[in-house]
Amino acid sequence: MPHVVLEYTGNLRPVATFGELFAQLHHVLAEVGGISPGNFKSRAIRLDDYFVGEGGDRQAFVHLTIHLFAGRSTELKQQLGRQSLAVLRQHFPPSGELDLQLTVEIQEIERATYCKFPEGTL
C-alpha cells in the first residue's frame, strides 16, 4: 500500500520515463506521508478511448489516483495532492499543441476490507 494509478490520454507524450515519475511520487509519499517505499504499487495506463469536454484532438488529461489506508488528516492528504501535482507538472508540461488538464485524487481504503497475500505483510 499505497496503490498509485496514473491514467493519461494517448495523445500525450511524457517528458520523462514513468520510472522517473514514479520514483519522484514515491519520494513525496515517503517524505510527506511517512509511507514505506517498499509497499508502493504504481502503474501507468494509457487511454486510447477517451472524450474530454466537447471532444477534439487538442483535449488531453492526466489523472493520478493515490489509494491510501484511511486515517490520515485532510491537511496531509491535501499536501500529498499538491506535491504530487507538482511532480505531474514536471513530467507533463504545457505545450501549445494540447489543452491539458492535470488532476490528483486521494482515495482512502479501509484496512478491514483490504486483502493481501501473503497475509501479514501490510
C-alpha positions as a printed NumPy array, in Angstrom:
array([[  0.   ,   0.   ,   0.   ],
       [ -0.419,   2.632,  -1.428],
       [ -1.58 ,   1.999,  -4.957],
       [ -0.684,   4.775,  -7.4  ],
       [ -2.629,   4.773, -10.667],
       [ -1.754,   7.233, -13.428],
       [ -4.175,   7.489, -16.345],
       [ -3.237,   9.603, -19.357],
       [ -4.699,  10.24 , -22.779],
       [ -2.938,   8.639, -25.702],
       [ -2.22 ,  11.968, -27.396],
       [  0.286,  12.889, -24.648],
       [  3.987,  12.2  , -24.584],
       [  5.542,  12.354, -21.108],
       [  8.784,  14.294, -20.849],
       [ 10.475,  11.714, -18.606],
       [ 10.093,   7.982, -18.172],
       [  7.404,   6.574, -15.943],
       [ 10.142,   5.095, -13.755],
       [ 11.436,   8.601, -13.022],
       [  7.937,   9.941, -12.473],
       [  7.011,   7.135, -10.065],
       [ 10.333,   7.472,  -8.222],
       [  9.516,  11.138,  -7.57 ],
       [  5.953,  10.317,  -6.488],
       [  7.226,   7.579,  -4.17 ],
       [  9.655,  10.074,  -2.64 ],
       [  6.796,  12.523,  -1.971],
       [  4.641,   9.805,  -0.413],
       [  7.506,   8.572,   1.75 ],
       [  8.673,  12.015,   2.881],
       [  5.294,  13.698,   3.353],
       [  3.137,  10.685,   4.158],
       [  5.634,   8.622,   6.119],
       [  4.914,   5.565,   3.957],
       [  7.489,   2.828,   3.44 ],
       [  8.557,   2.822,  -0.245],
       [  8.687,  -0.981,  -0.268],
       [  4.894,  -1.027,  -0.135],
       [  4.183,   1.106,  -3.234],
       [  2.428,  -0.38 ,  -6.248],
       [  2.397,   2.043,  -9.171],
       [  1.236,   1.815, -12.757],
       [  0.531,   3.992, -15.777],
       [ -2.455,   3.371, -18.022],
       [ -2.57 ,   4.908, -21.475],
       [ -6.117,   5.71 , -22.572],
       [ -6.73 ,   5.439, -26.292],
       [-10.5  ,   5.715, -25.935],
       [-11.477,   8.933, -24.171],
       [-13.595,  12.036, -24.626],
       [-12.766,  15.346, -22.91 ],
       [-15.123,  18.323, -22.813],
       [-16.684,  18.749, -26.231],
       [-14.143,  16.442, -27.82 ],
       [-11.396,  17.235, -30.24 ],
       [ -7.813,  16.182, -30.786],
       [ -6.418,  19.043, -28.674],
       [ -8.036,  17.809, -25.443],
       [ -5.821,  15.811, -23.078],
       [ -5.661,  14.869, -19.428],
       [ -3.588,  13.139, -16.799],
       [ -5.375,  11.841, -13.711],
       [ -3.431,  10.473, -10.756],
       [ -5.268,   8.447,  -8.124],
       [ -3.45 ,   7.601,  -4.909],
       [ -5.126,   4.912,  -2.827],
       [ -4.081,   5.095,   0.849],
       [ -5.214,   3.398,   4.013],
       [ -7.799,   5.508,   5.837],
       [ -6.864,   7.607,   8.82 ],
       [ -4.667,  10.407,   7.516],
       [ -5.679,  14.008,   8.106],
       [ -7.275,  16.149,   5.411],
       [ -4.309,  18.514,   5.635],
       [ -1.834,  15.705,   4.979],
       [ -3.859,  14.409,   2.023],
       [ -4.041,  17.947,   0.601],
       [ -0.278,  18.302,   0.934],
       [  0.25 ,  14.943,  -0.779],
       [ -2.094,  16.05 ,  -3.571],
       [ -0.362,  19.395,  -4.106],
       [  3.12 ,  17.911,  -4.162],
       [  2.036,  15.064,  -6.448],
       [  0.501,  17.607,  -8.815],
       [  3.834,  19.447,  -8.888],
       [  5.534,  16.199,  -9.967],
       [  2.966,  15.74 , -12.737],
       [  3.595,  19.295, -13.948],
       [  7.299,  18.474, -14.351],
       [  6.601,  15.387, -16.446],
       [  3.655,  16.738, -18.443],
       [  4.481,  20.409, -19.084],
       [  2.052,  22.61 , -21.011],
       [  2.519,  22.801, -24.744],
       [  0.865,  24.912, -27.372],
       [ -0.396,  21.75 , -29.051],
       [ -2.803,  20.439, -26.394],
       [ -5.31 ,  21.698, -23.859],
       [ -4.005,  19.651, -20.932],
       [ -5.738,  19.087, -17.601],
       [ -3.806,  17.569, -14.675],
       [ -5.691,  16.209, -11.67 ],
       [ -4.857,  14.313,  -8.48 ],
       [ -7.273,  12.408,  -6.272],
       [ -6.512,  10.831,  -2.897],
       [ -8.792,   7.903,  -2.07 ],
       [ -8.999,   6.08 ,   1.232],
       [ -9.086,   2.299,   1.593],
       [-10.39 ,   0.665,   4.74 ],
       [ -7.873,  -1.758,   6.262],
       [-10.668,  -4.112,   7.295],
       [-11.673,  -4.7  ,   3.667],
       [ -8.185,  -4.807,   2.065],
       [ -6.844,  -8.298,   1.469],
       [ -3.264,  -9.182,   0.624],
       [ -1.245, -12.323,   0.036],
       [  0.872, -13.274,   1.796],
       [ -1.011, -12.234,   4.888],
       [  0.748, -10.162,   7.5  ],
       [  2.83 ,  -8.191,   5.015],
       [  0.893,  -4.94 ,   5.444]])
